[in-house]
Amino acid sequence: MDRKKCMKFLVTLTIFAVVITWSTTATLAAKKYTINTLTAWPKTAFESEQFLKMAELAQKEAEQKYPGQLKIVYKGAGEVIRNREQVEACRSGLIDMVFTATSYYTSIMPEMDTFSLSPMRPWEERAVGLYDYIEKLHNQKANVHFLGRVGTGTFFYLFLARPIKVVDDLRGMKVRSSPTNIPFLKLVGAEPVSMPPPDVYTAMERGVVDGFILPPHTIRDFGLVKPSKYMVQPGIYKACQTVLINLDVWNRLPGHLQELLAKHTKNMARFAISNILKRVNSEFEAFKREGMTFIDLPPKEAEKFKKLAWDALSATIRKKAPSETETILKYFEKK
C-alpha cells in the first residue's frame, strides 16, 4: 500500500473510531435510571437519616461521574406503604428500593431474624461469605438484590413503668413488642402487645401496657422517655436494617451504577453504626439526667435473661426456616 492510500486508510479508521466512541457515549448519556425508594421509618427518624445521607452521597457522586444517568427519588415511609408491606411492594416492582428492618419481612424470609443474634459487624459478615448466601436467598424468595445491611451497633432494651429484680418478675406484665421479641416475652411469662410505637405513650399512661422493647436511640422520637421509669440491662437482640432493591431494576442498571450503589451501602454500614453508638451513649447519659433508673440484673439473672432470649428466637426461626437458619448460624461461628 502506497503512502497516500495508507494515510487515507488511517484517517478513515480514526473517523470511524471517533464516530463509534461518540455514539456509545451519547447512548450512555441518554440512558436515565430512576430509583424510587421508601424507608420503613419517617424521614426524621434516626435510621432514615442515615439512609438518606447515603442516598445523597450516592446521588452526588453519580452527578459528578455520570451526569443525568441516575436519579434516586425518596417517596416517603409508612404513609405511602405500610412498613410491613414495603418488601412485598419491592418484590412486585411497585417500588424500586426499600430501607427496612429484617423483622419487617420475616413473613417472606423468617431466617432474617437470625441476624438479631449476629456476633458480627456487617463488613465481617461480608468477609466470611455470608452475604453471598443471603443474596441467593433474597433473589429466590423476595425477587430483590441484597445491597447490604446495617444496625449491629445497638441492642433492643426493655423499658418499664415499674421495676423488676429478677426475670420472673416479668410474669403477667404487658409489654409492647415487635414480632421478633414475642417468643421471648412468652417464654418469661409476659404478655406481648402489638401496637405502633407512637401509640405506646398513651398506652403506658393509661396502664394498657407496663413497658415496651425498642432500641434506646429511637424512643425519644416517639416521646417515650418520660413514661419510661426503668431500663433493664442487659440488652437483647441487635437492631438490624437492610437495603433492598428490586432484582429486575438491579439487573437493568449498568455495572458502573451497580458498583456505585454497592460502595455507598458498604460505607453506610460503617458510618451508621458509628453514629448509632455515639447516639446511644449520649442518650444513656440523658436518660439518667431525666430521671430514668437503670436496672442491672444480678449476674445469674442477666445470663438467664440473655439465654432465654437466644433460645426463644433461635427456636422460633428454626421451626420456620430450619435449613437456612442452621447455615446462617454456622457462618456466625466463623468470627
N, C-alpha and C positions, 0 to 999 in steps of 0.2 A: 504494500500500500504506500503510495507516494505521500509526501509531507502534507500537501494540500488536502487530500482525502482524509488523512489521519486527523488533521486539525478539525475538519468538518465533522468527523465522527465523534470527536471528543466534545465539541460544542453541543452537538445533538444530545449526547449522553448526559451532559451537565444540565441542559434544559429539561430533559426528561426527569432527572433526579429531583430537580427543583420543583417541578410540577407535582410529582408524587409526594414529596415532603409537604408542600403547601396543601395539597388535597387531604393528606392524612391529618395534618394539624387543624385544618378547617373543620374536618369531620369531628375531631375530638372536641374542639371548641364549641361546636354547635350542639353537642350532646349534653343535656342537662339532667341531673338526677335530684329529685326532691324526696326527702325522707320525713314523713310526718310522724311525730313522736308524742308519747304520753308518759307521764310519771304516775306512780301509784299514790303519791302524796302531793298536797298542794304546792304550788310554786314556791311559797315562802318557807316550806318545811326544810329542815337542815339537810336531809338526804337529797331532796330535789335540787337544792342549791349546788351540791357537789356535782350532780349530773349535768345541770345546766351550764356550769362552769366548763365542764369537759366539752360539751357541745359547742360552746362559744369558742373555745380554743381550737377545736377541730374545724369549725367554720372559718375562723380567721386564717388558719394555715391553708385551707382549701382555696380561699380567695387569693392568697398570695401566690400559690404554686399553680393552681388550676382554675383561673378566673371563670366564674359563671357555671362551673360544672356541678357543684354540689350546693344544695340548699337544705339545711336542717330546720324544720318548722315545728316549733313547740305548740301543740294543740291544747294542752291542759292536763287535768288529772281526773279524779273521780267524778267530777261534774260532767265530763264528756262520756266516759265509760267507767263503770264501777271497777275498783281496783282488782277485784277477784275475777273479773271478766276480761281484763285487758290482754292477757296472754292468749286467750281464745280468739280475741279480736285480731291479734297479731298473727296467729296461726292461719286465720281465714283470709288475711290480707286487708281487713278493714282498717287497720293501722299498720304502719311500717316498722316502728321501733318502740319498745317499751323499756322503762326502767322500773323494776318492781322488786318485791320481796320473794324469796324462794317459797315462803309459806303461802303466798297468794296463788300459786298454781300447782299445789300438790294434788288437786283433782286430776290433773293431766300427768304430772310427774311426781308421785309421792316420795320417790327416793331423794328429791332435792332437799327435803327436811334433814337429811343426814348431814348436810353442811353446817347445821347449827351445832354439831358435835365436833367439827373440824379443829384439829390442833394446829393447823397451818394458816399462814397468810395466803392470799390469792396467788402471789407470784411463786410461792413454794409449791402450791398445788399444780400450777402450770409446769414447773420444773420437773416434777416426778411423773408427768404424763397424764395426770388426771383429767386435764381439760380436753384432751383428745377423746377420751372415753365419754365425757359429758357432752361433747359436741355431737357425737354419733347419736346419743340418746335424744338430744333436743331435735336433731334432724328428723329422726324416726317418729318421735311421739308428738312433737309440737310444731313441726314444719318451720322451725326457726333456727337461725345461726346463733350460737352462744358466743357473744362478743367477750364476755368476761363477768366477773363478779367482784363486789367489794363488801365490806361490812364486818370483818373479823376483828374490829378494833374495840368492841364492847360487848357486854353481856346484857341479857334481859334480867331485870331485878323485880322482886316482889315488893310492892308498896302497899302499906296497910293503914287503916284508920285506928287500929288498936294493936297493942304489942303482942308478941309471942316470945316464949322462952325456949321451946323445943318444937320439933317438927309436928308432933301430934297435936299441938295447939291449933293447927290449921283445920282440924276436923270441924266440919259444919260451916266454915266460913264461905261466903260467896265472893268469888274473885273473877273480875273481868279478865278474859284471856283470848288470845288468838288461837286458832286450831292447833298450832304446834304445842302449846302448853296444856291442852285439855287432858291428855292421858296422865301427865304428871300430877295435875291437881286432883284428878280422880283417885290416883294411887295414894295420895296423902290424906284423902278423906274430905277435901274441899269440894265446893260446888262451882264448876265453871259457868260463867255467864258470858254470853256473846252479845256485844254491842259496840258501835263505833267509838273510838277514843273520845271524840268531842262530847259524847253523852255521859261519860264517866263522872265528870264533876258533879252533875246534878244527882246521879245515882248514888254517889258517896254521901252527899249532903242529906239525902233522904233515907240513907241506910239500906238502899236496894242492894248495894254491894259493899263488902268490907275492905276491898282493895282491888288491885289490878297488877298485871305484869306487862312492863314495857321497858325499852332501853331508856336509861336515865336522861340522855340528851334530848329526848323527844317530849318529855312530859310538860315542859314549860310551854311548848307550842299549843298544848291543849288546856292550859290553865290548871294543871293538876298538882302543882307544888303545894298550894295552900291546904287542900284536904288530905295530903299525904303526910301523916304524922310520923310514920316509921318506914324505913327502908331496910329490908332484910339482906344480909350478906351471908354467904357468897351469892354471886350471880349465877344464873343457869342459862344455857343455850346462848349461842352467838347470833347477833343480828346479821343477816346476810341479804344482800341485794344483787340483782343480776341485770345486765344489759342484753336485751334480745332483739334481733331484727328478723323480719320475715325472710324465710330461706329463698324464696323466689326473687325478692328485692335484692338480697345479698348477692345472689348469683348473677344478677344483671349488672351489678356495679363493676367497673373496670378495676383491674388489680391495684392500681395506684390509690384509688379511693378506699378500697378494702384495707389496704395497708395503713392508710391514714387513720381510719376509724379504729382499727385494732390497736394502733400505737397509742392513741389518746385514751382508749379504755384501759389499757395497761397502766398508763400514767395516773389515770383517775383513781385506781385502786390504792396507789401509794399516797397521793395527796389527800384522798378522802379519809383513809384510816388515820393518817397523821392529824388531820383536823378533828376527827371524832375523838381521839384520845385527849387532845387539848380541851375540847368542849366538855367531855365527861369530867375531867379533873376539875375544871372550872366550876361545873355545876355541882359537884360534890361539896366544894367549899361553900358555894352559895346556899345549898340545901341546909347546911349546918348553921349558917348565919341566919337563915329564915326560920329556924326552929325545928327542923326535921331531926329526928333521932335515928341513928344508925344502929341496927341490931346485929351484932356479931354473934352468930350462933356458936355455942361451945364446939371445940374441935370434933368430937364424935358426932354431934348433931349436924355439923357442917358437912362432914363426909357422908352421912346418911342422906342429907338433903341433895347433895350432888349425885350420889349413886342412884337414888330413886329417880332423879331427873333423867339420867343417862339410860337407865333400864326402861323407863316408861316410853321414851321417844324411840329408842332403837328397836324395842319390841314391836311398837306400832308400825314403824316403817317396814320392818322385816315381813310383817303379815301382808302388806300391800305390794311390796316390790322386793321379794327375798333375794333374787339373784343380783339385781342392781345394787342393793344396799350392801351386800357382802363384798362386792367388788370395790365399792367406794371406801368402805371401812379398811380394806386391805391397802388401798392407796394411802390412807391416813397413817398406816403403820410405817411408811417409808420416811417419815420425818426424822 
